[in-house]
């Protein structure tokens, strides 16, 4: 405790205000008594707050982060004990002596550290208080072990420059060594550019493309830094397995699909009606958003066949939970005749690299130029481009582009080339590892004409029409595209 005769010279309190006078309430908390400086100017006592009689003590508190105007001072986090100080016109030497007591550090200050300062700080870490006090006087400190040396900031800066000059002079006398550092995954030319920025004036760096090796020549300390940099960067790029399933489904299957898997699906927008609770995908009450009459993102998607909101084919896409067995469900759909898996490609790609899946035909057609016939081709394909990016929590951001080009015989062209009907979907979504993105809305329209007739009888004049019939069918199916990304386990790391 502070002696009574020193209480009139000490600071008001160095414990949080709520702790003053409540020693019994903080039983068990480590408390470090701090005695005030013996030779405290009388002017300091006159400026003390009425709380002078409060015991001067330091309580151990958890580390905190103190925000300053404009953010953290130099992005620094202060971890010292909380203190409060209230002084008027106090000698700098006395303030430093007090901080030495609080911090359990030794403090050395030269003759340049002088003058007086007026302070009022409440509940701030001692190291922040030291920074602020030194800043007001143009001072700085250098810590060596448990010793703080206080000096003018300009003096410390000049000393640091002298040390750097001495270090550079020693580097000029130091022997050079050569290090061959193999690179397993990174690009050696990229590594070369990074290492060159670390080298001293005498250092060199080169690469051997045949062995994918970086050759570093410099003093040992620089070579060690460059080697550590290469090892940190030379890591295996994560890979993503892209599994895609392209399903040609009946229109009714979209509705059944939503009802069956509605509980495991996550629409890309809010699919809940606050007045009546959640709705299954494919049900008449399903909405992409909560307000069916509003515009913009809250628009209700209408089924053109039933003039009512229904069916998966009105939804741009949704996510399936990774627990759903997609293969089993699609096999059941094929058995029931509701859909057919027409393609099931799988491809592995690097993180941030595009994977392309393409299926279709090239349609030949003949053109004439200057009287010469030429054979050209036009692609009618279903193309899926996926660019994955793995996040820190192993989720996957996917940029997905789906395009389908199909011949359209209903359109006449002067050149004789087939008309191509194009459908394209572009989206970017975040999915979990193993979660499935479902994309719909691409239709396949199959028009056909078939004649049924009775042999011989169909050719009888007049009555032959009774023995033959023409049937025109116009079937409409939807392409459902299931995209499932999975992070591939890292097989090896650079040594």
Helices and strands as residue ranges (DSSP letters): H 4-7, G 17-19, G 23-26, E 31-33, H 42-46, G 50-53, E 57-59, G 73-75, E 82-91, H 92-103, E 106-109, E 116-125, H 126-136, E 139-144, E 147-152, H 153-173, E 177-182, H 188-196, E 204-208, E 213-218, H 220-233, E 239-250, H 251-261, G 262-264, E 265-267, E 272-273, E 277-278, G 296-298, G 312-314, E 317-320, H 326-335, E 339-343, E 346-350, E 354-369, E 372-390, E 396-408, E 419-431, E 436-453, G 457-459, G 463-467, E 468-488
